[in-house]
Amino acid sequence: MSIDPDRLAADTAALVRVPSVTGDERAALERLGELAAGLGLGAELVRHDLDALRRAPGHPGQEAPRSELWGLTVTAPGPAGGPRLCLNGHIDVVPPGSEEWSLDPWSGKVADGLVHGRGSVDMKGGVVAVLHAMAAARERAGCEVVLQAVASEEDGGQGSFAALEADSGFDACLIPEPTGLDVVCAQAGSLTFEGVVAGRGAHAAMRLEGESAIDRYVQVHQALAAHERRINQDVEHELMAALALPYPINVGRVAGGEWASSVPDRVAFQARLGVALDQDLDQARAALREALAGLGVEVAFTGGVFAPAATDPAHPFARLVLDAFPGSRPVGVSWGADMRLYADRGIPTVMVGPGNAHLAHAVDERVPVADLVALAQGVDRVIGSFASTLAP
């Protein structure tokens, strides 16, 4: 079976048309199961036990409220006892935002060689492309290929964590996140944190009698900027050192004050901390607290927990993937992904996928059909060579 560009674009569009904002993904997973069946692949929809997952060691946290967690497993069987390749991809997406889109965010319109809509790049297009690769390769594959299609990646990775709790017996994993078809061998980690800065209230006409929490927050903000400079000095990993800002710190929300004529007595903020490859999560937390020591800020780490991860570009699986995508190069990225959950279990993992990551979470998200086809063809080649390259 060859890769059909028109059908690949149509299937991607069909999945984009099913909204799947983090916390509400079941309908999109069901639609993906229908697309798999249409390609002759068996799919199993699974409801995970959220309570058990939250109690499990290594649970990656969550930021979006949810009452249920679903996943879809698509399997292309291979020889008994043969090697097993995992393909992982998330179908949850971020909301469309408040900016006006040129097209409806859920249009899934195919025009001018592009599939448009929320999730087309991040990462429904990649998921559908590897599904087509599985179908194309299944008659000549010397390995078992399993697609773990997951929810809850955007808020921490519960979906992949749940899938791995059920099945982690893989010899390697490929994740089609948007990488411009380069091969990501290193990903930064990230931690979400929030802080509260206290002040002392007073009437604005007697400002000197109070102490502005906003003025105190400015000092905290400056300390965060200094800490960002510190963790980005002398970056040792070659792929991360090539980035303009390998480990960013971003304050995404600030709220403080209640009345123009009152000295504000409280500021609350939420932020994201980049975690370096040579740091574990506890070290990153401790370093941040030290950077803010003496500034009167209470810090709590909340939400998703993304450890950093890396696979040596010289590893046989990384070389196999690089060879399967002519013109690609090994790169590092400053964003967190589910790669680290597989790497944490000793599974060699790389990411390669269609489109530009700058369009992820952005208005007018879109993915080139040519990239989808290139991904499907490349993954087809990976599957075809996997058994001879990386036997168990």
C-alpha positions as CSV (number, residue, x, y, z in Angstrom):
1,M,0.0,0.0,0.0
2,S,1.4,3.4,-1.0
3,I,0.8,6.7,0.7
4,D,-2.2,8.5,-0.8
5,P,-1.7,12.3,-0.3
6,D,-5.4,13.1,-0.8
7,R,-6.6,10.5,1.6
8,L,-4.0,11.5,4.2
9,A,-5.1,15.2,3.9
10,A,-8.8,14.2,4.1
11,D,-8.2,12.0,7.2
12,T,-6.2,14.7,8.9
13,A,-9.0,17.2,8.2
14,A,-11.6,14.8,9.5
15,L,-9.7,14.5,12.9
16,V,-9.2,18.3,13.1
17,R,-13.0,18.8,12.7
18,V,-13.6,17.0,16.0
19,P,-12.8,19.5,18.8
20,S,-10.6,17.9,21.5
21,V,-9.5,20.6,23.9
22,T,-7.6,19.1,26.8
23,G,-10.0,17.4,29.2
24,D,-12.6,16.5,26.5
25,E,-10.9,14.1,24.0
26,R,-13.0,11.0,23.8
27,A,-14.9,12.0,20.6
28,A,-11.6,12.6,18.7
29,L,-10.1,9.3,19.8
30,E,-13.3,7.6,18.6
31,R,-12.9,9.3,15.3
32,L,-9.3,8.3,15.1
33,G,-10.4,4.7,15.7
34,E,-12.7,4.9,12.8
35,L,-9.9,6.3,10.6
36,A,-7.7,3.4,11.7
37,A,-10.5,0.9,10.8
38,G,-10.8,2.5,7.4
39,L,-7.1,1.7,6.8
40,G,-7.6,-1.9,7.9
41,L,-6.0,-1.5,11.4
42,G,-7.4,-2.7,14.6
43,A,-8.0,-0.1,17.3
44,E,-8.9,-0.4,21.0
45,L,-10.4,2.5,23.0
46,V,-9.4,2.3,26.6
47,R,-10.7,4.2,29.7
48,H,-7.9,4.6,32.2
49,D,-8.4,4.6,36.0
50,L,-7.7,8.2,36.9
51,D,-7.6,7.6,40.7
52,A,-5.1,4.8,40.4
53,L,-2.9,6.9,38.0
54,R,-2.9,9.8,40.4
55,R,-1.6,7.6,43.1
56,A,1.1,5.9,41.0
57,P,4.8,6.8,41.5
58,G,6.0,9.2,38.8
59,H,2.5,10.6,38.0
60,P,3.2,13.7,35.8
61,G,0.5,16.0,37.2
62,Q,-2.3,17.8,35.4
63,E,-3.4,21.4,34.9
64,A,-6.8,21.0,33.2
65,P,-9.8,19.6,35.1
66,R,-11.0,16.2,34.0
67,S,-13.3,13.5,35.2
68,E,-12.2,10.8,32.7
69,L,-9.1,9.8,30.7
70,W,-9.3,7.9,27.5
71,G,-6.6,6.5,25.2
72,L,-6.6,4.6,21.8
73,T,-4.2,1.8,21.0
74,V,-3.7,0.8,17.3
75,T,-1.6,-2.3,16.6
76,A,0.0,-3.6,13.5
77,P,1.1,-7.1,14.6
78,G,4.5,-8.5,13.9
79,P,6.4,-11.8,14.3
80,A,6.0,-13.4,17.7
81,G,8.9,-12.5,19.9
82,G,10.1,-9.8,17.4
83,P,11.0,-6.2,18.2
84,R,8.3,-3.7,19.1
85,L,8.2,-0.1,17.9
86,C,6.0,2.5,19.6
87,L,4.5,5.5,17.8
88,N,3.1,8.0,20.3
89,G,0.9,11.0,19.6
90,H,-1.5,13.2,21.4
91,I,-4.8,14.3,20.1
92,D,-5.7,16.9,22.8
93,V,-5.3,20.5,21.8
94,V,-5.2,23.9,23.4
95,P,-8.2,26.2,23.0
96,P,-8.5,28.4,19.9
97,G,-7.8,31.6,21.9
98,S,-9.4,35.0,21.6
99,E,-7.7,36.2,18.4
100,E,-9.8,36.1,15.2
101,W,-8.9,33.2,12.8
102,S,-9.0,33.5,9.1
103,L,-11.0,30.3,9.0
104,D,-13.1,28.5,11.7
105,P,-10.6,26.9,14.1
106,W,-12.3,23.5,13.6
107,S,-12.8,23.8,9.8
108,G,-10.3,21.2,8.8
109,K,-10.2,23.0,5.4
110,V,-7.8,21.6,2.8
111,A,-6.6,24.4,0.5
112,D,-3.4,25.5,-1.2
113,G,-1.6,22.4,0.0
114,L,-2.4,23.0,3.6
115,V,-4.7,21.5,6.2
116,H,-6.1,24.3,8.4
117,G,-7.4,24.2,12.0
118,R,-6.5,23.8,15.7
119,G,-4.4,20.7,16.1
120,S,-3.4,20.3,12.5
121,V,0.3,20.9,13.5
122,D,0.1,20.0,17.2
123,M,-0.3,17.2,16.5
124,K,-3.3,15.5,14.8
125,G,-1.6,15.7,11.4
126,G,1.4,13.8,12.7
127,V,-0.8,11.2,14.3
128,V,-2.8,10.5,11.1
129,A,0.4,10.4,9.1
130,V,2.0,7.7,11.2
131,L,-1.3,5.8,11.1
132,H,-1.1,5.8,7.3
133,A,2.6,4.7,7.5
134,M,1.5,1.7,9.7
135,A,-1.1,0.8,7.1
136,A,1.5,1.1,4.2
137,A,4.1,-1.0,6.0
138,R,2.1,-3.7,7.7
139,E,2.5,-6.3,5.1
140,R,6.3,-6.2,5.0
141,A,7.1,-5.1,8.6
142,G,9.4,-7.4,10.6
143,C,8.2,-5.8,13.8
144,E,5.1,-5.1,15.8
145,V,4.1,-1.5,15.6
146,V,1.8,0.1,18.2
147,L,0.4,3.6,18.1
148,Q,-0.4,4.9,21.5
149,A,-2.8,7.8,20.8
150,V,-3.2,9.7,24.0
151,A,-5.0,12.6,25.7
152,S,-3.8,15.0,28.3
153,E,-0.4,15.8,26.8
154,E,-0.9,19.5,26.8
155,D,-1.3,19.6,30.6
156,G,1.4,17.2,31.7
157,G,1.3,13.9,29.9
158,Q,-1.2,11.8,31.9
159,G,-2.3,10.0,28.7
160,S,1.2,8.7,27.8
161,F,1.9,7.9,31.4
162,A,-1.3,5.8,31.5
163,A,-0.4,4.1,28.2
164,L,3.0,3.2,29.5
165,E,1.7,1.9,32.8
166,A,-0.3,-0.6,30.7
167,D,2.4,-1.4,28.1
168,S,6.0,-0.2,28.1
169,G,7.7,-3.2,26.5
170,F,9.1,-1.3,23.5
171,D,12.5,-1.3,21.9
172,A,12.2,2.3,20.7
173,C,9.6,5.1,20.3
174,L,9.0,7.8,17.6
175,I,6.8,10.8,18.4
176,P,5.6,12.9,15.5
177,E,5.6,16.3,17.2
178,P,6.0,19.3,14.8
179,T,9.8,19.5,14.2
180,G,10.0,20.7,10.6
181,L,11.0,17.1,9.9
182,D,14.2,17.4,11.8
183,V,14.9,14.7,14.4
184,V,14.7,15.9,18.0
185,C,17.2,14.1,20.2
186,A,17.0,16.4,23.2
187,Q,14.1,18.2,24.9
188,A,14.2,20.7,27.7
189,G,12.1,20.0,30.8
190,S,9.6,22.5,32.4
191,L,7.8,23.0,35.6
192,T,4.8,25.2,36.3
193,F,4.9,27.2,39.4
194,E,2.9,30.0,41.1
195,G,3.8,32.6,43.6
196,V,2.3,35.1,46.0
197,V,3.9,38.4,47.0
198,A,2.5,40.1,50.0
199,G,2.4,43.9,50.7
200,R,0.8,46.2,53.2
201,G,-2.4,48.0,52.2
202,A,-2.9,51.7,52.7
203,H,-4.9,54.6,51.2
204,A,-3.2,55.8,48.0
205,A,-3.0,59.4,49.4
206,M,-0.8,58.0,52.2
207,R,1.2,55.6,50.0
208,L,4.2,55.8,52.3
209,E,2.2,54.2,55.1
210,G,1.8,51.0,53.0
211,E,4.1,48.8,51.0
212,S,3.1,47.9,47.4
213,A,3.0,44.2,46.6
214,I,3.4,45.3,42.9
215,D,6.7,47.0,43.7
216,R,7.8,43.9,45.5
217,Y,6.7,41.7,42.5
218,V,8.9,43.8,40.2
219,Q,11.9,42.6,42.3
220,V,10.7,39.0,41.9
221,H,10.4,39.5,38.2
222,Q,13.9,40.8,37.9
223,A,15.2,37.9,40.0
224,L,13.5,35.5,37.6
225,A,15.1,37.2,34.6
226,A,18.5,36.9,36.3
227,H,17.9,33.2,37.0
228,E,17.0,32.6,33.4
229,R,20.3,34.2,32.4
230,R,22.1,32.0,34.8
231,I,20.6,28.6,33.7
232,N,21.3,29.5,30.1
233,Q,25.0,30.2,30.6
234,D,27.6,27.7,29.5
235,V,25.0,25.1,28.2
236,E,27.0,21.9,27.7
237,H,24.7,19.8,25.5
238,E,25.6,20.6,21.9
239,L,22.0,20.4,20.6
240,M,20.6,22.6,23.3
241,A,23.5,25.1,23.1
242,A,22.6,25.7,19.5
243,L,19.2,27.3,20.6
244,A,18.8,31.0,21.2
245,L,17.2,30.3,24.6
246,P,17.4,26.7,25.6
247,Y,15.7,27.0,29.0
248,P,13.2,29.9,29.1
249,I,11.4,31.2,32.2
250,N,8.1,32.8,31.4
251,V,5.6,34.6,33.6
252,G,2.3,33.9,32.0
253,R,-0.2,35.5,34.4
254,V,0.0,38.3,37.0
255,A,-2.9,39.6,39.1
256,G,-2.7,42.1,41.9
257,G,-4.5,45.1,43.5
258,E,-8.1,45.8,43.9
259,W,-8.6,49.6,43.7
260,A,-6.7,52.5,42.1
261,S,-6.8,54.4,45.4
262,S,-5.4,51.5,47.5
263,V,-1.8,50.4,47.9
264,P,-2.0,46.8,46.7
265,D,-1.4,44.2,49.4
266,R,-1.1,41.1,47.2
267,V,0.2,40.0,43.8
268,A,-0.2,36.4,42.5
269,F,1.5,35.1,39.4
270,Q,1.9,31.9,37.4
271,A,4.9,31.0,35.5
272,R,6.9,28.3,33.7
273,L,10.4,27.3,34.5
274,G,12.7,25.6,31.9
275,V,14.7,22.7,33.3
276,A,18.1,21.9,31.9
277,L,19.3,18.5,30.7
278,D,21.9,18.4,33.5
279,Q,19.3,19.1,36.2
280,D,16.8,16.8,37.9
281,L,13.5,18.2,38.9
282,D,14.3,18.6,42.6
283,Q,17.5,20.5,41.7
284,A,15.5,22.8,39.4
285,R,13.0,23.5,42.1
286,A,15.7,24.2,44.7
287,A,17.6,26.5,42.4
288,L,14.5,28.6,41.7
289,R,13.7,28.9,45.4
290,E,17.3,30.0,46.1
291,A,17.0,32.6,43.3
292,L,13.9,34.1,45.0
293,A,15.2,33.8,48.6
294,G,14.8,36.9,50.7
295,L,12.2,38.5,48.4
296,G,9.1,37.6,50.4
297,V,7.5,35.4,47.8
298,E,5.8,32.1,48.6
299,V,6.3,29.6,45.7
300,A,4.4,26.4,44.9
301,F,5.0,24.0,42.1
302,T,1.7,23.0,40.5
303,G,0.4,21.4,37.3
304,G,2.4,19.5,34.7
305,V,5.8,18.0,35.4
306,F,8.1,17.8,32.4
307,A,11.5,16.3,33.0
308,P,14.2,16.9,30.4
309,A,15.2,14.0,28.1
310,A,17.8,13.1,25.5
311,T,18.7,10.3,23.2
312,D,22.3,10.1,21.8
313,P,22.1,11.1,18.1
314,A,24.6,8.2,17.5
315,H,22.2,5.6,19.0
316,P,21.2,3.1,16.3
317,F,17.6,4.1,16.4
318,A,18.4,7.8,16.1
319,R,20.6,7.0,13.2
320,L,17.9,4.9,11.6
321,V,15.4,7.8,11.8
322,L,17.9,10.3,10.5
323,D,18.6,8.1,7.6
324,A,14.9,7.6,6.9
325,F,14.4,11.4,6.6
326,P,17.0,12.7,4.0
327,G,18.1,16.2,4.8
328,S,17.1,16.0,8.4
329,R,19.5,16.8,11.2
330,P,19.6,16.1,15.0
331,V,18.3,19.0,17.0
332,G,17.3,20.0,20.5
333,V,14.1,21.9,21.5
334,S,13.2,24.2,24.4
335,W,9.8,22.7,24.9
336,G,8.7,19.7,27.0
337,A,7.0,16.7,25.5
338,D,6.0,13.1,26.2
339,M,9.4,12.0,25.0
340,R,10.7,12.2,28.5
341,L,8.2,9.6,29.8
342,Y,9.5,7.0,27.4
343,A,13.1,7.9,28.0
344,D,12.5,7.6,31.7
345,R,11.7,4.0,31.1
346,G,14.8,3.3,29.2
347,I,13.1,3.4,25.7
348,P,15.2,5.2,23.1
349,T,13.0,8.0,21.8
350,V,13.2,10.7,19.2
351,M,10.7,13.2,17.8
352,V,10.2,14.0,14.1
353,G,7.1,15.5,12.6
354,P,5.4,17.8,10.1
355,G,5.1,21.6,10.1
356,N,6.5,24.4,12.2
357,A,6.3,24.3,15.9
358,H,5.9,28.1,15.9
359,L,2.3,27.5,14.6
360,A,1.5,25.3,17.6
361,H,-0.9,27.0,20.0
362,A,-1.1,29.9,17.5
363,V,-3.9,31.5,15.5
364,D,-4.4,30.1,12.0
365,E,-2.7,26.9,12.8
366,R,-2.0,24.8,9.6
367,V,0.2,22.0,8.3
368,P,1.6,21.4,4.8
369,V,0.2,18.2,3.2
370,A,3.7,17.7,1.7
371,D,5.1,17.4,5.2
372,L,2.4,14.9,6.2
373,V,3.3,12.8,3.2
374,A,7.0,13.1,3.9
375,L,6.4,12.0,7.5
376,A,4.3,9.0,6.5
377,Q,7.0,7.9,3.9
378,G,9.8,8.4,6.4
379,V,8.0,6.4,9.1
380,D,7.2,3.7,6.6
381,R,11.0,3.4,6.0
382,V,11.7,3.3,9.7
383,I,9.2,0.5,10.2
384,G,10.7,-1.4,7.2
385,S,14.2,-1.3,8.6
386,F,13.5,-1.4,12.3
387,A,13.8,-5.2,12.8
388,S,17.2,-5.4,11.2
389,T,18.5,-2.3,12.9
390,L,17.2,-2.7,16.5
391,A,16.3,-6.3,17.3
392,P,15.6,-7.0,21.0
